[in-house]
Amino acid sequence: MNIRIGILMVLWFFFSAGTIVNAQTSGIRGRVKADSVSVEYAYVLLKETPFGTVTDSLGNYRLDGVPAGTYIVQVHCTGYQKTERKIVLLDNIVVLNFNLKEDENTNDIVITGVTRATLISENPVSIVSVSPQQMDQTVESNVVDALVKNAPGVTALKTGPNVSKPFIRGLGYNRVLTLYDGVRQEGQQWGDEHGLEVDAYNIHKAEVIKGPASLMYGSDALAGVVSFMPYIPDQNDSTLHGKFTSEYQTNNNLIGNGLQLTYSTAHWVAAVRGSYRAAKNYRNQYDGRVYNTGFDEKNVSALLGYKNSRGYSHMNITLYDNLQGIPDGSRDSLSRKFTKQVYEGAVDDIANRPVVSDKELNAYKLSPLHQHIQHYRIYNHSFYRLGRSDLDLLLAFQQNIRREYNHPTLPQQAGLFVRLNTINYSLRYNAPAFKNIETSVGVNGMSQNNISKDATDFPIPDYSLFDIGSYLYLKWKQNKTTISGGIRYDTRKLHWNDVYVKSNPDTGFDYISTDTTNAYLQYPAFNKTFSGISASIGLTHKLSKKINLKVNIARGYRAPSITELSSNGLDPGAHIVYLGDRSFKPEFSLQEDIGITGEFKDLSLSASIFNNTIQNYIYLTKLFDANNDPIVDDQGNKTYQYKQALAALYGFEATLNIHPERMKGFLFENAFVLTYGFNRDAIYKGQGVNGEYLPFIPPMKLYSSMSDKIQTRSQLFTSVTPRIELEVTGSQNRYLSLAETETFTKGYALLNIGISTDIAYAKNNTMQLYVQVNNLLNTSYQSNMNRLKYFEYYSQTPNGRTGIYNMGRNIAVKLVVNF
């Protein structure tokens, strides 16, 4: 990590804290109950301010550092009526308790992700909020898969259990912007086999914006935003608190442990966190153990912050280190057992590679051919109240180091070795409300530098990037109607110099050379500026007390990514040779959304449709030679070309949640999602699978779950919650068959069951035990969103099956201890 940047960040923190150190201490605290029972995960916020928190396991909440004034305190919680009270706060502490009444299923609150704390029902953009309880109770191999379970319309493109890239309504890669604690995640996300550098045990809650969010975030939010938020201590009791998470999964023998320690006073907050996860190769009944799908992941993070009535300043640091196996799919043609590469170039005979031994398949030790990803962040987030307005500042530095080892004859030599440095910045000013109008203005962006180090493959050039955008956002509310929207302008400058590559006569490997003699110009110099305008306008209207209407139109913008513009070589981890196009133009989308929600005493429901037209849509297609054979290198790596066309996506989403008032604790959740994607290039009109359909579009999906939280009379096991889930995925017969880029994918149904219990092991502390069985019937299936389906070098096998199948039955046990 750049030490000078780290020192500047620390100095910035102490400067920020120093500017708010002299204010008075005041606040609100209390307890939220329902019929004498504590209500956990209730949202408590001050209306039309950024102050908000969530109740703990005992129903307690605290809002400290609130300046003197008159406020409306609102309490929202799923399954209870919204409650609010007016208070006058002086320079003191006010105790305010609430007793909720069970009634309609009230929407969650979006505490972050917008300019001010806002009810989802009042935001015209489609937003899903995933609560801390949902994050804890969902047992999956990685945090993206856990998000997919709880956010209809979100899917994941997978390359093994620990590599999942979020897709929103059929769009992914650099079209989905990922945030960690408000910081834009930048880590070579163009790579197919590269997941998110996020500690799953450190995620407190998550939010998903579905649809163009370029207005607030700029390029790369064309499809939406996935925001992961770590826990910020708020007990303010000068007592050490903690959370210990431990889990084990039988399918790939995953072992995971995470520890979080927090401390907070009226002015200071501190937290340290660490985790470790390791897994063997996963398995299914067709493939057995899938070679080289294990991983070894370590995380450490820390927080130090200061707060008072004028605001707060938080200094954070995170360290991520992951050793990740990536399969290549090679097998013995008769036995179908996985084989391994031991030679290189022309000497490597794919059809006669040695078979992987059972000992190697069942070991935690990774293959010498794997990737090593390190990601570091240091950032400061500060918030200041300026009378009736406020200022939000964020400054971050992150470094991503990615090595891919693909040389069996020299395993310590990385095939790919890139280092990406990114500086992120953001400044937002929320002006005082005037005549029911809220106004926000802001500027944000980033500066990047990427270099290739001691490597032999160079799928992208060394480059520098500067990105800046400014926006204006307005929100008007009157009685039952809210109208909001704004406009933004972005500029992105991308530059690289000539990149010459030579071959080392001693090793036979390529290297970047400053001497152009007998060298190959792999990347001619490039210098270009991309720009674009984003805008949105939306309306929400209460048709009745229980029914809301949402309408939104948004224009999104995305500059082409570095790999789409420049690619000219092998990505060794993806096992693909990519070819880019320097003439690409930015993508522009125009999306229309209309939705309706209903919140009733015994059920809640929603339905929405969207239509998205994308100009200059960029996609991949496989290349063939003059004999109509796939273009491959000596190791069987296929070649794909980026292309650009007009695209259209549209779809339908619906949810129905039944929670009868007379059956306290019972919940029957249902979600249905259907997405279509079309290439509107005139040459593909009416061609169907032969070019008219876009790749990696998720098929129809129906998700249902039934649970019943049963309160017991035991003082130890206070509740027990059995749960059953059914996931039905339809066949995908709308695929890109052109050049054999995709093939037909058969539909499947997965049955999951689980049970959890709350254990009051101490007077003021609880722990939760979760037991979950995913794919109970051990169904063998392939997902069209799983890239391993295409990791197969033989077009026909003795049993007629090709590619790698998804994970089989998996029994997971997870323990979460709060103290």
N, C-alpha and C positions, 0 to 999 in steps of 0.2 A: 504494500500500500504506500502511496506517496506520503511521506512523513510531513512535508511542508503543508500539504492540504489538511492533514489531520490536525496539525497545530493551529492552523487558521480556524478550523471548525471549533476547536475547544475555546479559543479566544472569543469567537463569535458567541458561544454559549454564555460565557461569563459576562460579556457585554450585554447580551439580551437580558440575563437575570438581573444584572445591576440596574437596568432601567426601570424595573418594577419592584425594587426591593423595599421601598418606603411606604407602601400603601397599607391601609388598615385591613384587619381580618374580620370577615363576617361571612355568614352562610346560613344554609338551611339543612336540617337533618331530620330523620324520622324513620318510621317503619310502615310498610305496606302489608295489610292483611286482607283476608276474605273469610268471614265467619270464623274469626279467631285463628285462622291458619295463615302462616307466613306465605307471602307470594314472592317467589324467586323470579328473576329476569323480568321484572316490571320496569318499564322505561319511565323515568322521572325527568322532566325538563321544564325550563322556564320558557314560556311561549315567546316567540320572536326574539330569542337570544341564542347564543351558541352553547349555553350551559345545559348540560344533560348528563345523566348517569343511569346505571342499572342496579336494581336491588340485589343484595347477596342472598345466600342460601337461607338466611334468617329473615329476609324481607327488609333489611336495613338499607338506608341510602344516606349519602352526604353530598351536598353541593357547597363547597367552600370557595372563598375568594369572590363572593358575589357582592358587588358594590351596592350601597344604599339605594333604595328606589322602590317603586311599586311594580309587582310582578303577578303574572298568572302562572301558577304551578299546575302542570298537567301530568297525569299518570295514565299510561296506556299499557295494556297487557292482553295478550291473546286469551280470549274466553271471558273477558270482563268488560263492563261498560267503561268508557272513558270518563275520568273524573278530573275536575280542575277546581282550584281555589285561588282567590285573590289575597295577596299578603302585602304588607308594607314592611320593608326591611330597613333597619337603621344599621349602625355599625355594631351589630350584635349577632348572636346565634339564635335562630328561630327553630323550635321543634314543631314539626308538622307531620302528623300521622294520617294515614288514609285507610279506609275500609272499603274495599271494592265490592261491587255487586256483579254476580255472574249474569251475563246476557249475551250480547253478540260478540262475535269473534273480531276484535278490533285489529286493524292493520298494525304492523310493526312501525317503528320510527326510524327514519334515516338520520342518524346522528352526524355522519360524515358523508362525503361524496357529493354534497351540494353546498351552496354558499351559506345556508343557515339550517338549523335543525328543522326538518320538514316532515309532515305526515306523508306517507306513501300515497295515500288517497288524494292528496292535494298536488301531487307531482305528475304532470302529463306524461313523463317518460316512464317506460316500463321498468320498474326496479324490484328486485327480489332481495330481501334481507334475511340472512341466515344467522340465527341466534346462537349464543354460546352453548346452550343446551343441545341444539341440533348438531353443532360441530363436535361436541363431546360424544354424543350417542351414535354418530355415524362411523362405523368401522370399515375403513378401506385402506388400500395400499399407499395412497398418497393424498395430499390435501385437495388436489384438483378433483379426483374421483369422489371425495367426500362432498365437495361443492356440487358436483353434477347430480348427486342423489337428492339434493335439497333445492335445486333451482331449475324448474322446467324451462326448456329452451336452451340450456347449456349442455354441451356434450364435450367429449375429450378425444383428441387424436392421440392414440397410444403407440408406444414402442416398448412394450414390456411393462411390468407392474409399477415401476417408479418413474416412468417418463410419460407424462400426460400433458398435452397442450390444450388449453381451453378453447372451445369453439362456441360462438353465440349465433344462433339462428343460421347455421350453415357456413359461417365465416370464422376463420381462425388465423393462425400465424401472426404477422404484424398488423392484422386488422383488429385484434383484441388487445387492448392495453391492460397490463397488470400493474396494480399498485400494491406496495407493501408499506403500511403506515403512512399512506399519502405520497410515498416516493415512487416514481416511475421505475419499474423493473427493467433494467437493461443488462442482458447477459447472453448475447449471441442467439437470441430467440428465433432467428431464421432457421436454425438447425432442426431437422425432423426429430433427431434422437436426443434433443436437449430439453429437459423439463424445467420447472421453476425452482429457483434457488431459495426455497422458503422452508423454515422450520415448522412442520405441521403441528408440533406440540406447543408452539408459541402463538398460534392463531386463536384469538378470542372470539371473533365473529367475522362475517364477510358480507359484502354487498355486491350485487351484479346489476349493472345498467345494461339493458338490452336495447340495442339500437344506437345510431350514431351519437357519440358523445364528444365529437371534435370541438364543440363550442367551448367546453371547459378545459379540455386536455390536449387539443391539437391533433397532429398526425398520429396515426396508429390506433386511434379510438373509433375508427370508422364503423366497426361492428358492435362496439360496446366496451365496457370496463369491468374488470374483475378486481375488487378491492379487498385485500386481506388486512385485518387490523389486530395487532397484538394487544395484550391486556395492559392497561395503564392503572397503576395502584390508586385507589381512591378511598381507602378506609380512614386515613388521617388520624389513626389512633396510636401512633408511635409504637406499634407492635409489629414484630416480624410475622409475615404471613407466607404461605407457600402452597404450591400445587405440585403433586407428584403424579405422573402418568406412566403407566406400564402396560404393555400389550404383547401378546404372542399370537401368531397366525400359523396354522398348521400347514397350509398348502406349500408355502415357500419357506416355512420355519422362520418367519420374520420375528425378530426380537427388537423391541423398542422401549426405551426408557427416557423420560424427560423430567427435569426438575426446574421449578420456578420459585424464586424467593423474592418477596416484595416488602417494601417498607415505606410508609408515608406519614408525614406530619401535616400540620396546617399549612406549611410552606414548602416542604421538600418531599420529593418522591424518588424512589430508587428501586431498581429491579435487576436481577441477574438470572439468566436462564441458560440451560444447557440440555442437549439431547443427543442420543445415539441410537441409530437404527441399522440393523444388518439383516440380510436375507439371502437365502440360497436361491437356486433356480426354481422357478415356479413349475407346476405340472398340470397335466390333464390326461384323460384316459387314452387319447389318440397319440400324443407326442411323448408321453412320459415327462421326465424333467426336460425343460426347454433350455438348452445349453446357453450359458452366458447371459442370463437375465437376472442375476443376483446384484446386490449393491451393498455399499458400506458408507453410511452417511453420518456426519458429525456436525453439530451446531453449537455456537456459543453467542450470547448477546447480552447487552447491558444497557441500562437506562439511568440517567440522572437528570432530575428536573427541579425547577423552582416555580412556585405559583403564589399568587395573592389576588386581591380583588381586581387588579388591573389586567391580569392575564397569566400567562405561563411561558416557560421556555424549557424544552426537553432536548437533551443531548443523548443520542443513541449510537450504538455500534453493534454490528452483527458480523459473525464469521461463519461461513458455510464451507464444508469440505465433503465432496462426494466422489467415491470410486464407483463407477457405474459400468456394469457389463452390458454390451450390446450384441445381440446375436446376428450372425450373417445368414443363417438358414441352411447351410450346406449339410447334406445327408448322404448316407450310403444308399444307392439307388435300389437295392434289393431289401435290406433289413429296415430301411427308413430310420436308422439310428443317426444321431447327429455326429458330424465329423468336425475336425478342427484343422485350421491352416497351420502348416509347419514350414512351408517353403514360400518363395515369392516369385513374381514374374512368370516367365514361361515355364519355370521348373515346377510351379504349383499346379498340379493336375487336380482339378476340382473333383473329378469323378473317382479319384483314388486317394483322397485324403484319409488319414487314420481316424477310426471311430473313437469318440470320446468315451473314456472309461466310466463305470458306475461310480467309482470313487470321486472323480472330478465332478460328475453331475450332482453328487450329494454333498459337496463341500461348500463352506462359506467362502473359501478362498476363490478370488476371481481369476479368470483367465488372464495371461499376460497381455492379451489383446482386449483392452478396455479403455474407458475414458476417465479422466480425472478433472473434476470441475471444482474450482474454488471461487467463492464470491464474498466480497467484503463491502460493508457499507459503514459510513460514518455520516450522520446527518443531524441537523438541528431544526426543530419545528417550534416556532414561537408565535404567540397570539397576544395581542394587546387591545384593550378596550380604550377607546378615545371618546369619552362621553357616550352618546347614543350610537356611535359608529365603532368599527373595529378593524384591525389590520392583522392579516395572517401572512407569515413569512416562512419559507422553507428553503434550506440550502443543504445539498447533499453531495457526497462524493462516493462513488462505488467503482469497484474494480472486479472484473471477471476474467479469470484465467481458465482456459479450456485446452486440455491436452487429450489427444486421441492416439492411442498406441496401436499400430496396425502392422508392425514389422516383426513377424515371428523369429526371423534370423537375428534380429537386433532389438529385443523387446524394450530396451531402455530408450530407444530412439522414437520420439513422437512423430507420427505422420502429420498431425495437425497440432499446432501450438500457437494460440492467439491470446493476446492480452488486450482487453478493452477497458479503457478508463472513461468514466462519464461523470460530468458535473451537472447536477440538476438544480434548478432554481425556480421559485414561484413566489409571487407577491400578489395578494388579493386585498382589496379594500371594500368593505361593506358600508355603504353610506347610510345615514339615518333614514328611517322610513318616512315618506312624505305623501300624504293623501292616499294611503293604502298602497303605495308603490315602494317596493324594495329594490335598491339598485346596487349592483356589484360590478367593479371593474378589476381587471387583473392582467398580469403578464406572467408567462412561464415558458420554459424551454430547457434546452440542454446543450452541452458541448461535449463532443466525443473524440477520442483518438484510439484507433485500433492498429496494432502491429503484430506481425507474424514473427515468432522467435525461432528457436532451433527446430525447424520442421522440415518435412520432405514433400508435403502436399500443400497447395495454396489455393483453396477454393474461392477465396476472396482476396483482394489486394489490401495492403495497408492503406488506411484512409483517415481523414479528419472530417468532422461534421459539426455544424453549428445550427441550432434550431431555436427560433423565437416566435412567440405568438401573443397577441393581446386580444382581450374580449370585453364586451359589455353585456351584462345580464340584467333583465328587468323582470319583476314579478308584481302583479297587481291582483288584489283579492277584494271582492265585494260580495257579502252575503254568501250565496251558495256557489259562486263562480270564482275560479282562479285562472288567470292567464299569465303565462311566463314564456320567456324566450330571449334571444339575443343574437349577436353577430360577432365573428372573430376573423382575424387575418393572420395567416402563418407564413413564415419564410424559412426555408431549410437550404443551407449551402453544403454541398458535398464535394470533396476534392481528394484526388490521389495522383501521385506521380507515376512515371513509367516504372513498371516492375519487370525486371529481367531475371530469367531463371536459367541456371546452368546445371549440368550433371557432374557430380563428383566421381571422377574415374576410379577412386579407391573403393567407394561404397556402392556406386551405381545409383545413389539417391540424388534428387534434385535439391538445389538450394538457391536462395535469392542472392543475386550478385550485383555489385555496383560496377563491375567490369563487364561491358557489353560485348566484348570479343567472344565470338562463337556462342553467344547467349540467345535465348528465345524470349521475345517480348510477349509475355503472357498477358499483361494488362497495360495497354497504352494509357497515357495520362488522361485524367477526366476532371472537369471542373464545371459544375452546373448548379444553378439555383432553382429550386422548386418553390412554388407559392400557391396559396389557395384560400378561398373564403368559405367559412363554415357558418351556418345559421340554423336556428330552430325557432318554432313558435308552437305553443301547445295550450290546451284548455282542459280544465277539469270542472265538472258541474255536478252538484248533488241533485239528482232527479227526484230523490226522496230522502228521508232520513237514513235509509239503509242501502240505497242504490246510487252508485257514482258512475259518471261517464268520463272517459278520457279520450282526447284526440291530440295527436302530435304530428308535425311535419318537420323533418330535419334534413339538412344537407351536411354530409360528411366529407372529409378530405384526408387523403393519405398519399404521402410521397413514396415512390418505389423504394424498396429496401435495398441494402447493399448487395445482397445475393441475387436479387432480381435484375439488377443493373449490370453486375460485373462478373457473375459466376463463369468460370472457365477452367474447371478441374474437378478432381475427386474430393468429395467429403467422405473421409475414411470411415467415420462413425455411422453415417447414413448408408454407406455402400452404394452411393449414387454419384455419377458424374453430372454436374449441373452446368447448364449453359444459359447465361443471362442475355440481356439486350439493352445496350446503352441508350437506345432511342426512346425508351419507355416514357410515358407521360404520367402525371399523378392520377390516382383514382378519385372520382367524385361520386358520391352516392346521394340519392334522394329517396328517403324512406317515409312512408305514411303509416301511422299506427292509429287504430281505433279500438278501444276496449271498454268493457263494462264490468263493474264489480258489485257484488251484493253481499251484505253482512247481516245475517239474521240470527235469531236466538238459537236455532238448532243446526244451522248450516251456513257456510259461506261459499261463494262461487265467483268465478271470473271467466271471461272469454275475451279474446283479442285476436285481431287479424293484422298482418303487416304486409306491406308491399315495398320492395327495395330494388331500385334500378341503379346499377353501377356502371359508370362510364370508365373505359380503359381498365377493366377488370383483368388482373394478372393471374395466370394459372399455369400448371405444369402438364406437359404431355410427353410420352415416351417417343424416342426417335428410332427409326428403322433405316437399314441400309437399302441399296438398290435391289437386293434379293428379298426384300420385305422381312428381313431378320432383325431382331433387336440389336442395336449397337452396344456391345459389351467389351470390357477390357479382359486381361488375362485372368483376373479373379472373379469374373462374372458380374462385375458392377455395371448396371445398365445406365444409359445416358438419357437425361430428360432436358427438355428445352422449355424455358419460360415463354409464354405468349400472352397477348393482350387482346381483349374483345369487349363488347358490350354484354353485360350480364343482368339477369333479373332473378330475384329471389322473392318468394312470398310464402306465407304460411299461416297456421292457425294454432292457437294455444288455449287450453281451457283447464280449469281446476274446479273441483267440487270437494269440499271438506265438510263432513258431517260430525257434529259434536252435540248430541242431544243434551238439553239442560238437565233432564232427569237422570242421565247416566254420566255423572261427574267423572272426568278422567278418560272417558271413551273418545277416541278420535279415529275417523275413517277418512283418509286422504286419497285423492285421485287427481292425476294430471295426465293430460293428453296433448301431444305435440306432433305437428306435421309440417314439414318444410320441403319446398321444391326449389330447385336451382337450375337455371337455363342459360346456355350460351346463345346470345341473340345475334351472333355473326350470321349474315345472310346465307353464307355457304352451308350452314348447318341447320337451316330451317327445315323442320319435318324429318330430320335424320335420327331422332331418338338417341339410342345408345351410341350411335356412330358420330357423336360430336355435339349433339344438342344439349346434353345434360352436363352440369358442372361436377367436378370430382369432389369427393369427401363431403357429400351432403348426407346428413343423418336421415335414416328412414323413419317411418311412423313409430312413435313410442307411447306406450300406455304404462303408467306407474300407479300402483295402488298399494296402500299400507293400512293396516288396522292395528291399533294399540289401545290398551286400557290400563291407565295408571290406577292401581288398586291401593288405597290407603289401608294400612294394617293397624292393629292395636299394639304391635310390638314397639317397644321403645328403642330397639336396635335396628331392625329392618322396617323402616317407617313406611316404605311403599315398594310395590313390585309391579313392573310394567312388562307384560308379554307383548310381542310384536310379530306380525307376519307381513311379508312384502311380496308382491308379484310384479315383475318387470317383463313386459311384452314388447318385443321389438319386431317390427314387420320386415318383410323381405325388401331388399333394395334392388329393384329392377330398373331404376332410373340412374344408371351409372355411366361413366365415361369409358366406353369400350374402345374408342378410337385409339389405335396403336397399343391396344391391350393395357392401357393405363389402369383400368379397373375391371373387375369381373362381377358377375351376379353374386349377391350375398343372400343366403337363405335366412328367413326369420327364425326367431327363437323366443322361448319364455324361460325366465329364471325365477325360482322360488327361494325366498330367504326367510329365516325365522330368527327370533332373538328374544332375550329376556334381560331386564335390567332391574337393579334394586338400589334404593338409597339407604345407606347405612349411617346412622348417627353414632359414631364411635366415641364422641366426646360431647360435652355439653353444648359447645358452640361450633362444632366442626362435623362435617359430613364427608362421606366418600361414596362414589358410584361404581358399581360393578356391572359391566356389560358383557353378555355372551351372545355372539352372533354367528349364525351359519349362513354363509352366502353360497348360492348355487347348491341348495340342499340336495337336489336330485342328480347332481354331478352331470349336468347337461353338457354335451360337447357342442360348441358353437364357435363361429367366427363372426366378428363384428367388422362391418365395412369401415369403421373408424380405427381399426387396429392395423397398423402398417405391417405387422408380422404376418398377416394373411398373405402377403406377396413375397415373403422371404423364402423362396423356393427356386431351386435351380433346374428342376425337372418338370416339364409341362404336364407329364402324365406319370402317375405312380401305380404300383400293382393294385392298390385298393381304391384307386380313383380319387384319392384326396390329395390336395396340394396345399402348401402354405402351413403356417403354424396356427394352432387353435388358442382360444382364450383360456383363462384360468379355470380349473375345475373346482370341485367343492373346497371351501375354505372355512375352517372353524376358527373363530377369533375370540380371545378373552382380553378385555381391557379394564383396567382399574384406574380410577381418577380419585386421588385423595387430596382434599382441601384441608389446610391447617393454618 
